[in-house]
Amino acid sequence: MRQTLAHARNCYQRKMRPTAAITLGPNAYMHSAGGPDEVTNGLALCVIHHKLFDLGAMTVDRDMNVRVSERVVGDWGRKLNDEFHERPIALPRSTSMEPAPEYIHWHNEKIFKGFVR
């Protein structure tokens, strides 16, 4: 686990706080739907945002900006919108490790519960 965490922090330019609990998913194109197990099919997110991504409450658009579904309402919806909506994600150091557009597109079409331009 330490090696995995170190690798993720290195790929993402050490932009995560050292105490942040991260997961090396989620997969944009889910494994359960036949998505590949490769770096370009994943994002480095904390456990809470991983779950929200998997549930379709948030996604990433083609410009690599966070999108929060308009269906997320109440205090959580306001908090997610205020903190993340339309903000760019931190990308890996190497462009060869960036999320692949086709996997992001799949997530936006099949999982995300909102509208992505």
C-alpha positions in Angstrom: 0.0 0.0 0.0 2.8 2.5 0.8 4.4 1.9 -2.6 1.0 2.4 -4.3 0.4 5.7 -2.4 3.9 6.9 -3.2 3.4 6.1 -6.9 0.1 8.0 -7.0 1.6 11.0 -5.2 4.5 11.0 -7.7 2.2 10.7 -10.7 0.0 13.5 -9.5 2.9 15.9 -8.7 2.6 15.5 -5.0 -0.5 17.7 -5.0 -2.3 15.6 -2.4 -1.8 16.3 1.3 0.4 13.6 2.9 -2.4 12.7 5.3 -5.1 12.4 2.6 -6.5 8.9 2.2 -6.6 8.1 -1.5 -7.7 5.3 -3.6 -6.3 4.5 -7.1 -9.6 4.4 -8.7 -12.2 5.0 -9.6 -12.2 3.7 -13.1 -13.9 6.0 -15.5 -14.9 2.9 -17.6 -15.9 0.5 -14.9 -14.3 -2.9 -14.7 -17.7 -4.5 -14.3 -18.7 -3.1 -17.7 -15.6 -4.3 -19.4 -13.3 -1.3 -18.8 -9.5 -2.0 -18.9 -7.2 -2.0 -15.9 -4.8 0.7 -16.9 -3.7 4.1 -15.5 -5.4 6.1 -18.2 -8.8 4.6 -17.0 -8.5 6.0 -13.5 -8.4 9.0 -11.3 -6.7 9.6 -7.9 -9.5 10.5 -5.6 -10.2 10.3 -1.9 -12.6 7.6 -0.7 -15.6 10.0 -0.5 -15.1 11.5 -4.0 -14.4 8.0 -5.4 -17.9 6.9 -4.2 -19.5 10.1 -5.6 -17.8 9.5 -9.0 -19.0 5.8 -9.0 -22.6 6.9 -8.2 -22.6 9.5 -11.0 -22.8 12.5 -8.6 -19.6 14.0 -10.1 -17.5 13.5 -13.2 -14.8 15.1 -15.3 -15.5 16.8 -18.6 -13.4 16.7 -21.8 -11.4 19.8 -20.5 -10.6 17.9 -17.3 -12.8 20.1 -15.2 -15.0 18.7 -12.4 -18.7 18.6 -13.0 -21.2 18.1 -10.2 -24.6 16.7 -11.1 -27.5 19.2 -10.7 -29.3 16.3 -9.0 -27.0 16.5 -5.9 -29.0 18.9 -3.7 -29.0 20.1 -0.1 -26.0 20.9 1.9 -23.9 18.3 0.1 -24.9 19.7 -3.3 -24.0 23.2 -2.3 -20.7 22.2 -0.8 -19.7 20.1 -3.8 -20.7 22.9 -6.2 -18.9 25.6 -4.3 -15.7 23.6 -3.8 -15.4 21.6 -7.0 -17.8 22.4 -9.9 -15.9 23.6 -13.0 -12.5 23.5 -11.3 -9.7 21.7 -13.1 -8.4 18.3 -11.8 -4.8 17.8 -10.9 -3.2 15.9 -13.8 -0.3 13.5 -13.6 3.2 14.6 -14.5 3.2 12.6 -17.7 0.6 13.2 -20.4 0.7 9.5 -21.2 -0.9 8.9 -17.8 -3.7 11.4 -18.1 -7.3 10.1 -18.1 -8.1 8.9 -21.7 -10.9 10.9 -23.3 -12.8 7.8 -24.4 -13.0 6.5 -20.8 -14.1 9.9 -19.5 -16.7 10.0 -22.3 -18.0 6.6 -21.4 -18.4 7.6 -17.7 -20.3 10.8 -18.7 -22.6 8.9 -21.0 -23.3 5.8 -18.9 -22.8 6.8 -15.2 -22.9 10.6 -14.6 -26.4 11.7 -13.5 -26.2 15.1 -15.1 -25.4 17.1 -18.2 -21.9 17.5 -19.6 -21.2 19.9 -22.4 
